[in-house]
Structure formats: C-alpha cells, structure tokens
Amino acid sequence: MTRPGGRTLEVTERVLSATMMLLEEGGIAAVTFQRVAEKAKVGRATLYRRWPEPAYLVADALAATAADRIRITDTGSLRGDLKNMLSQIGQFIESPTGRAAIIAGLSGREQPEVANLARQLWSRRRKDVAPIFERAAQRGEIGADTDIDIVFGVVAGALYARMIVMAKPIDKNWIDRVLTLVIADV
C-alpha cells in the first residue's frame, strides 16, 4: 500500500491504528467498517472508498504495522541480515499485535477473504525479504537459484513453531541455532 500525504495520511493512520486496536481487542470479527469508523472518527464512506471489505483493511493495517516494526537492513552477510530480521519478527509476533495477527489468521482460515489476506501478507513479506537473498547471491553466499520461499519459510516457520507449538519464547540463541542448521544447507 502506498501511503498518501497530508490530511489523507493523517486519516489513514487513524484508520489503520483503529483497525489494529480492534484486532487486538476482539480479533478479526471485531473489525467492521462501522466500528473502525467510530474509533477512527471518520465516515464509513471513507473506508468503503478505499477497501472493498474489512479483510483488506486488516491486511493493510497489519502490513503497515509490520513495516513499521520490521526493518530489513544490510548487515553485510546473509546470516546477519536473517538474524536481524528474525529477531524483529520474533519481537513482533510475541507482541499483542503479532499475537492478534496470528489468531486472526488461524481463526478465519475457512473464510475466503481471510485466506486472501494471508496470501497478501505473505506476498508483501516475500517482496520485503527478497533483497536479503539478492545481496547474498551477489556476495556468493548462496546460489542464484536458491529457493527463497523455502529458506524464508523454514527460518520464519521456526519462530512460529517455537512460539505456538513449543510455547517457548523466541530468543537470539534459538535464532542462531536455526540459522546454523539452515544456512549450512543453502
């Protein structure tokens, strides 16, 4: 989503913030155009003009929040880039906002708009992480034919497994151990 400027930016920020508050408070079912409009102090028409349905608004709010909290930086190595990014993702998914995002995704899997939301968010995240792998290929750390989806899926998936399945906190030691296993095979 391209963020506009001026008054439109201020309204957009209020709308996205209100969406995230509702998502954290009551999950995806709590995010209705009526409730977002009330919380953001905007007319519902403002929402209808920009988002065809609330799931798209949730996608934009989650993407904007993640973009604000997860910064892709160039540390000079694949391991450093991935460690930095995974640490930020870990902090995000352990936050109330991140947990709300996970619950929203899990609770509405049977709804086509929620499945579409998950695809949108993955597409955005993949686009964000691609430069990490492009730089690594240019440095000769990985082959140009490395499957980014598999590598990113494995390392990011390990964070979710640690938090959801194992019910343990995500720490730098866990991230280091995951990267040692994955990067050795790339």
Secondary structure by P-SEA (a helix, b strand, c coil): ccccccaaaaaaaaaaaaaaaaaaacccccccaaaaaaaacccaaaaaaccccaaaaaaaaaaaaaaacbbbbbcccaaaaaaaaaaaaaaaaacaaaaaaaaaaaaccccaaaaaaaaaaaaaaaaaaaaaaaaaaaaccccccccaaaaaaaaaaaaaaacccccccccaaaaaaaaaaaaaac
